[in-house]
């Protein structure tokens, strides 16, 4: 269902089965650099909500961008042992937020391997403080690196509005608009101007 968004119509995610699948294409198999940005207006809080991710949902997540039960943004990849990289800025229900993550500036010791990738999370054009957390759930994030190592990115589809590959698990509920996936790093000034 479509509702009025900030920029034309916005997708309304309202049921436990609402999500969009971006069918895997060769151009989506990149590991870095990548920027994913979107406008979100969640209608719930204090629960996991998948925003965008790539993986098969059964032990292999290339990446996942989500809202945590602490109402912050987080980035996850199982390629580094299952570590969540969590922001600190709160996301509130009923309020539009421009959110993004960038991952890149990686070292490439051999083909298909990306190491020391720089992760940034942005909320409304401002770079968020990112901490590492095992989130099982951890009592709170601790200061950690924002450098991530990635292996080859699989040929899985990208899921928008839920955890990838899972059967309607951790659905986003609310409005989502202007979802864009770039195969380049957007700079802080580019993100701020959106």
C-alpha positions as protocol buffer text, in pm:
chain_id: "A"
residue {
  index: 1
  type: UNK
  ca { x: 0 y: 0 z: 0 }
}
residue {
  index: 2
  type: UNK
  ca { x: 120 y: 352 z: -77 }
}
residue {
  index: 3
  type: UNK
  ca { x: 75 y: 662 z: 139 }
}
residue {
  index: 4
  type: UNK
  ca { x: 193 y: 1022 z: 110 }
}
residue {
  index: 5
  type: UNK
  ca { x: 564 y: 1041 z: 184 }
}
residue {
  index: 6
  type: UNK
  ca { x: 814 y: 1322 z: 203 }
}
residue {
  index: 7
  type: UNK
  ca { x: 900 y: 1277 z: -165 }
}
residue {
  index: 8
  type: UNK
  ca { x: 593 y: 1150 z: -347 }
}
residue {
  index: 9
  type: UNK
  ca { x: 435 y: 819 z: -246 }
}
residue {
  index: 10
  type: UNK
  ca { x: 591 y: 613 z: 35 }
}
residue {
  index: 11
  type: UNK
  ca { x: 559 y: 239 z: 89 }
}
residue {
  index: 12
  type: UNK
  ca { x: 338 y: 150 z: 387 }
}
residue {
  index: 13
  type: UNK
  ca { x: 471 y: -150 z: 579 }
}
residue {
  index: 14
  type: UNK
  ca { x: 183 y: -250 z: 803 }
}
residue {
  index: 15
  type: UNK
  ca { x: 153 y: -628 z: 818 }
}
residue {
  index: 16
  type: UNK
  ca { x: 382 y: -913 z: 916 }
}
residue {
  index: 17
  type: UNK
  ca { x: 422 y: -1010 z: 551 }
}
residue {
  index: 18
  type: UNK
  ca { x: 511 y: -676 z: 393 }
}
residue {
  index: 19
  type: UNK
  ca { x: 856 y: -641 z: 241 }
}
residue {
  index: 20
  type: UNK
  ca { x: 1014 y: -586 z: -100 }
}
residue {
  index: 21
  type: UNK
  ca { x: 1258 y: -823 z: -264 }
}
residue {
  index: 22
  type: UNK
  ca { x: 1524 y: -685 z: -499 }
}
residue {
  index: 23
  type: UNK
  ca { x: 1614 y: -985 z: -712 }
}
residue {
  index: 24
  type: UNK
  ca { x: 1985 y: -1051 z: -720 }
}
residue {
  index: 25
  type: UNK
  ca { x: 2163 y: -919 z: -1024 }
}
residue {
  index: 26
  type: UNK
  ca { x: 2535 y: -930 z: -1099 }
}
residue {
  index: 27
  type: UNK
  ca { x: 2569 y: -556 z: -1034 }
}
residue {
  index: 28
  type: UNK
  ca { x: 2441 y: -614 z: -675 }
}
residue {
  index: 29
  type: UNK
  ca { x: 2712 y: -868 z: -584 }
}
residue {
  index: 30
  type: UNK
  ca { x: 2964 y: -603 z: -479 }
}
residue {
  index: 31
  type: UNK
  ca { x: 3107 y: -605 z: -128 }
}
residue {
  index: 32
  type: UNK
  ca { x: 3241 y: -250 z: -126 }
}
residue {
  index: 33
  type: UNK
  ca { x: 3201 y: 34 z: -157 }
}
residue {
  index: 34
  type: UNK
  ca { x: 2831 y: 52 z: -77 }
}
residue {
  index: 35
  type: UNK
  ca { x: 2591 y: 317 z: 48 }
}
residue {
  index: 36
  type: UNK
  ca { x: 2230 y: 243 z: 138 }
}
residue {
  index: 37
  type: UNK
  ca { x: 2002 y: 535 z: 222 }
}
residue {
  index: 38
  type: UNK
  ca { x: 1631 y: 582 z: 283 }
}
residue {
  index: 39
  type: UNK
  ca { x: 1367 y: 790 z: 454 }
}
residue {
  index: 40
  type: UNK
  ca { x: 1185 y: 605 z: 734 }
}
residue {
  index: 41
  type: UNK
  ca { x: 890 y: 684 z: 960 }
}
residue {
  index: 42
  type: UNK
  ca { x: 847 y: 384 z: 1191 }
}
residue {
  index: 43
  type: UNK
  ca { x: 516 y: 315 z: 1366 }
}
residue {
  index: 44
  type: UNK
  ca { x: 657 y: 90 z: 1639 }
}
residue {
  index: 45
  type: UNK
  ca { x: 952 y: 90 z: 1877 }
}
residue {
  index: 46
  type: UNK
  ca { x: 1154 y: -134 z: 2110 }
}
residue {
  index: 47
  type: UNK
  ca { x: 1161 y: -424 z: 1860 }
}
residue {
  index: 48
  type: UNK
  ca { x: 1399 y: -539 z: 1587 }
}
residue {
  index: 49
  type: UNK
  ca { x: 1303 y: -396 z: 1248 }
}
residue {
  index: 50
  type: UNK
  ca { x: 1489 y: -489 z: 930 }
}
residue {
  index: 51
  type: UNK
  ca { x: 1542 y: -199 z: 691 }
}
residue {
  index: 52
  type: UNK
  ca { x: 1759 y: -351 z: 417 }
}
residue {
  index: 53
  type: UNK
  ca { x: 1978 y: -658 z: 398 }
}
residue {
  index: 54
  type: UNK
  ca { x: 2141 y: -916 z: 178 }
}
residue {
  index: 55
  type: UNK
  ca { x: 2173 y: -1280 z: 280 }
}
residue {
  index: 56
  type: UNK
  ca { x: 1997 y: -1616 z: 288 }
}
residue {
  index: 57
  type: UNK
  ca { x: 1852 y: -1598 z: 640 }
}
residue {
  index: 58
  type: UNK
  ca { x: 2000 y: -1930 z: 747 }
}
residue {
  index: 59
  type: UNK
  ca { x: 2337 y: -1850 z: 889 }
}
residue {
  index: 60
  type: UNK
  ca { x: 2469 y: -1623 z: 616 }
}
residue {
  index: 61
  type: UNK
  ca { x: 2402 y: -1250 z: 624 }
}
residue {
  index: 62
  type: UNK
  ca { x: 2624 y: -1048 z: 394 }
}
residue {
  index: 63
  type: UNK
  ca { x: 2487 y: -735 z: 561 }
}
residue {
  index: 64
  type: UNK
  ca { x: 2181 y: -616 z: 747 }
}
residue {
  index: 65
  type: UNK
  ca { x: 2077 y: -258 z: 827 }
}
residue {
  index: 66
  type: UNK
  ca { x: 1815 y: -249 z: 1104 }
}
residue {
  index: 67
  type: UNK
  ca { x: 1651 y: -65 z: 1390 }
}
residue {
  index: 68
  type: UNK
  ca { x: 1735 y: -223 z: 1728 }
}
residue {
  index: 69
  type: UNK
  ca { x: 1509 y: -271 z: 2032 }
}
residue {
  index: 70
  type: UNK
  ca { x: 1698 y: 30 z: 2177 }
}
residue {
  index: 71
  type: UNK
  ca { x: 1554 y: 236 z: 1885 }
}
residue {
  index: 72
  type: UNK
  ca { x: 1897 y: 296 z: 1733 }
}
residue {
  index: 73
  type: UNK
  ca { x: 2034 y: 194 z: 1392 }
}
residue {
  index: 74
  type: UNK
  ca { x: 2265 y: -103 z: 1353 }
}
residue {
  index: 75
  type: UNK
  ca { x: 2472 y: -275 z: 1085 }
}
residue {
  index: 76
  type: UNK
  ca { x: 2542 y: -648 z: 1103 }
}
residue {
  index: 77
  type: UNK
  ca { x: 2743 y: -900 z: 908 }
}
residue {
  index: 78
  type: UNK
  ca { x: 2808 y: -1264 z: 992 }
}
residue {
  index: 79
  type: UNK
  ca { x: 3128 y: -1245 z: 791 }
}
residue {
  index: 80
  type: UNK
  ca { x: 3312 y: -1107 z: 1095 }
}
residue {
  index: 81
  type: UNK
  ca { x: 3182 y: -1347 z: 1358 }
}
residue {
  index: 82
  type: UNK
  ca { x: 2839 y: -1201 z: 1417 }
}
residue {
  index: 83
  type: UNK
  ca { x: 2911 y: -850 z: 1545 }
}
residue {
  index: 84
  type: UNK
  ca { x: 2655 y: -571 z: 1552 }
}
residue {
  index: 85
  type: UNK
  ca { x: 2777 y: -218 z: 1489 }
}
residue {
  index: 86
  type: UNK
  ca { x: 2526 y: 5 z: 1660 }
}
residue {
  index: 87
  type: UNK
  ca { x: 2466 y: 377 z: 1640 }
}
residue {
  index: 88
  type: UNK
  ca { x: 2364 y: 596 z: 1933 }
}
residue {
  index: 89
  type: UNK
  ca { x: 2101 y: 832 z: 1788 }
}
residue {
  index: 90
  type: UNK
  ca { x: 1741 y: 739 z: 1870 }
}
residue {
  index: 91
  type: UNK
  ca { x: 1488 y: 677 z: 1594 }
}
residue {
  index: 92
  type: UNK
  ca { x: 1136 y: 779 z: 1703 }
}
residue {
  index: 93
  type: UNK
  ca { x: 802 y: 645 z: 1581 }
}
residue {
  index: 94
  type: UNK
  ca { x: 585 y: 891 z: 1390 }
}
residue {
  index: 95
  type: UNK
  ca { x: 887 y: 1101 z: 1286 }
}
residue {
  index: 96
  type: UNK
  ca { x: 1055 y: 1099 z: 944 }
}
residue {
  index: 97
  type: UNK
  ca { x: 1431 y: 1031 z: 955 }
}
residue {
  index: 98
  type: UNK
  ca { x: 1683 y: 1015 z: 673 }
}
residue {
  index: 99
  type: UNK
  ca { x: 1909 y: 716 z: 753 }
}
residue {
  index: 100
  type: UNK
  ca { x: 2210 y: 575 z: 570 }
}
residue {
  index: 101
  type: UNK
  ca { x: 2513 y: 355 z: 606 }
}
residue {
  index: 102
  type: UNK
  ca { x: 2834 y: 365 z: 406 }
}
residue {
  index: 103
  type: UNK
  ca { x: 3090 y: 86 z: 390 }
}
residue {
  index: 104
  type: UNK
  ca { x: 3414 y: 116 z: 193 }
}
residue {
  index: 105
  type: UNK
  ca { x: 3773 y: 238 z: 179 }
}
residue {
  index: 106
  type: UNK
  ca { x: 3869 y: -128 z: 220 }
}
residue {
  index: 107
  type: UNK
  ca { x: 4204 y: -300 z: 177 }
}
residue {
  index: 108
  type: UNK
  ca { x: 4200 y: -590 z: -72 }
}
residue {
  index: 109
  type: UNK
  ca { x: 4474 y: -844 z: 14 }
}
residue {
  index: 110
  type: UNK
  ca { x: 4333 y: -1088 z: -244 }
}
residue {
  index: 111
  type: UNK
  ca { x: 4037 y: -1102 z: -485 }
}
residue {
  index: 112
  type: UNK
  ca { x: 3699 y: -1121 z: -313 }
}
residue {
  index: 113
  type: UNK
  ca { x: 3836 y: -1023 z: 29 }
}
residue {
  index: 114
  type: UNK
  ca { x: 3782 y: -679 z: 181 }
}
residue {
  index: 115
  type: UNK
  ca { x: 3955 y: -587 z: 506 }
}
residue {
  index: 116
  type: UNK
  ca { x: 3959 y: -282 z: 733 }
}
residue {
  index: 117
  type: UNK
  ca { x: 3644 y: -145 z: 568 }
}
residue {
  index: 118
  type: UNK
  ca { x: 3523 y: 182 z: 719 }
}
residue {
  index: 119
  type: UNK
  ca { x: 3161 y: 181 z: 836 }
}
residue {
  index: 120
  type: UNK
  ca { x: 2961 y: 498 z: 893 }
}
residue {
  index: 121
  type: UNK
  ca { x: 2598 y: 530 z: 1000 }
}
residue {
  index: 122
  type: UNK
  ca { x: 2411 y: 857 z: 944 }
}
residue {
  index: 123
  type: UNK
  ca { x: 2086 y: 992 z: 1089 }
}
residue {
  index: 124
  type: UNK
  ca { x: 1940 y: 1308 z: 935 }
}
residue {
  index: 125
  type: UNK
  ca { x: 2270 y: 1394 z: 770 }
}
residue {
  index: 126
  type: UNK
  ca { x: 2482 y: 1361 z: 1085 }
}
residue {
  index: 127
  type: UNK
  ca { x: 2742 y: 1089 z: 1133 }
}
residue {
  index: 128
  type: UNK
  ca { x: 2639 y: 872 z: 1426 }
}
residue {
  index: 129
  type: UNK
  ca { x: 2877 y: 737 z: 1690 }
}
residue {
  index: 130
  type: UNK
  ca { x: 2913 y: 364 z: 1621 }
}
residue {
  index: 131
  type: UNK
  ca { x: 3000 y: 102 z: 1882 }
}
residue {
  index: 132
  type: UNK
  ca { x: 3045 y: -274 z: 1850 }
}
residue {
  index: 133
  type: UNK
  ca { x: 2814 y: -509 z: 2038 }
}
residue {
  index: 134
  type: UNK
  ca { x: 2758 y: -884 z: 2041 }
}
residue {
  index: 135
  type: UNK
  ca { x: 2389 y: -801 z: 2101 }
}
residue {
  index: 136
  type: UNK
  ca { x: 2276 y: -1126 z: 2250 }
}
residue {
  index: 137
  type: UNK
  ca { x: 2133 y: -888 z: 2371 }
}
residue {
  index: 138
  type: UNK
  ca { x: 2426 y: -708 z: 2526 }
}
residue {
  index: 139
  type: UNK
  ca { x: 2352 y: -484 z: 2826 }
}
residue {
  index: 140
  type: UNK
  ca { x: 2468 y: -191 z: 2617 }
}
residue {
  index: 141
  type: UNK
  ca { x: 2706 y: -110 z: 2336 }
}
residue {
  index: 142
  type: UNK
  ca { x: 3073 y: -80 z: 2415 }
}
residue {
  index: 143
  type: UNK
  ca { x: 3322 y: 129 z: 2228 }
}
residue {
  index: 144
  type: UNK
  ca { x: 3467 y: -74 z: 1947 }
}
residue {
  index: 145
  type: UNK
  ca { x: 3610 y: -50 z: 1601 }
}
residue {
  index: 146
  type: UNK
  ca { x: 3422 y: 70 z: 1301 }
}
residue {
  index: 147
  type: UNK
  ca { x: 3650 y: -133 z: 1077 }
}
residue {
  index: 148
  type: UNK
  ca { x: 3496 y: -446 z: 928 }
}
residue {
  index: 149
  type: UNK
  ca { x: 3638 y: -738 z: 730 }
}
residue {
  index: 150
  type: UNK
  ca { x: 3422 y: -887 z: 455 }
}
residue {
  index: 151
  type: UNK
  ca { x: 3451 y: -1198 z: 244 }
}
residue {
  index: 152
  type: UNK
  ca { x: 3286 y: -1243 z: -94 }
}
residue {
  index: 153
  type: UNK
  ca { x: 2929 y: -1114 z: -108 }
}
residue {
  index: 154
  type: UNK
  ca { x: 2687 y: -1385 z: -216 }
}
residue {
  index: 155
  type: UNK
  ca { x: 2429 y: -1390 z: -489 }
}
residue {
  index: 156
  type: UNK
  ca { x: 2138 y: -1351 z: -249 }
}
residue {
  index: 157
  type: UNK
  ca { x: 1850 y: -1112 z: -302 }
}
residue {
  index: 158
  type: UNK
  ca { x: 1823 y: -783 z: -115 }
}
residue {
  index: 159
  type: UNK
  ca { x: 1525 y: -756 z: 115 }
}
residue {
  index: 160
  type: UNK
  ca { x: 1377 y: -416 z: 199 }
}
residue {
  index: 161
  type: UNK
  ca { x: 1163 y: -391 z: 514 }
}
residue {
  index: 162
  type: UNK
  ca { x: 1263 y: -720 z: 680 }
}
residue {
  index: 163
  type: UNK
  ca { x: 1562 y: -939 z: 762 }
}
residue {
  index: 164
  type: UNK
  ca { x: 1690 y: -1098 z: 442 }
}
residue {
  index: 165
  type: UNK
  ca { x: 1600 y: -1457 z: 363 }
}
residue {
  index: 166
  type: UNK
  ca { x: 1393 y: -1500 z: 680 }
}
residue {
  index: 167
  type: UNK
  ca { x: 1025 y: -1584 z: 658 }
}
residue {
  index: 168
  type: UNK
  ca { x: 882 y: -1241 z: 739 }
}
residue {
  index: 169
  type: UNK
  ca { x: 1103 y: -1198 z: 1043 }
}
residue {
  index: 170
  type: UNK
  ca { x: 1163 y: -868 z: 1222 }
}
residue {
  index: 171
  type: UNK
  ca { x: 950 y: -666 z: 983 }
}
residue {
  index: 172
  type: UNK
  ca { x: 972 y: -290 z: 962 }
}
residue {
  index: 173
  type: UNK
  ca { x: 636 y: -126 z: 1035 }
}
residue {
  index: 174
  type: UNK
  ca { x: 568 y: 226 z: 919 }
}
residue {
  index: 175
  type: UNK
  ca { x: 647 y: 430 z: 608 }
}
residue {
  index: 176
  type: UNK
  ca { x: 959 y: 404 z: 392 }
}
residue {
  index: 177
  type: UNK
  ca { x: 1051 y: 630 z: 102 }
}
residue {
  index: 178
  type: UNK
  ca { x: 1340 y: 695 z: -139 }
}
residue {
  index: 179
  type: UNK
  ca { x: 1538 y: 374 z: -83 }
}
residue {
  index: 180
  type: UNK
  ca { x: 1862 y: 393 z: -284 }
}
residue {
  index: 181
  type: UNK
  ca { x: 2155 y: 148 z: -303 }
}
residue {
  index: 182
  type: UNK
  ca { x: 2479 y: 288 z: -443 }
}
residue {
  index: 183
  type: UNK
  ca { x: 2795 y: 105 z: -550 }
}
residue {
  index: 184
  type: UNK
  ca { x: 2999 y: 399 z: -422 }
}
residue {
  index: 185
  type: UNK
  ca { x: 3056 y: 586 z: -101 }
}
residue {
  index: 186
  type: UNK
  ca { x: 2846 y: 895 z: -56 }
}
residue {
  index: 187
  type: UNK
  ca { x: 3044 y: 1156 z: 132 }
}
residue {
  index: 188
  type: UNK
  ca { x: 2919 y: 1317 z: 450 }
}
residue {
  index: 189
  type: UNK
  ca { x: 2833 y: 1639 z: 260 }
}
residue {
  index: 190
  type: UNK
  ca { x: 2632 y: 1443 z: -1 }
}
residue {
  index: 191
  type: UNK
  ca { x: 2435 y: 1266 z: 270 }
}
residue {
  index: 192
  type: UNK
  ca { x: 2379 y: 1591 z: 462 }
}
residue {
  index: 193
  type: UNK
  ca { x: 2238 y: 1756 z: 147 }
}
residue {
  index: 194
  type: UNK
  ca { x: 1971 y: 1489 z: 97 }
}
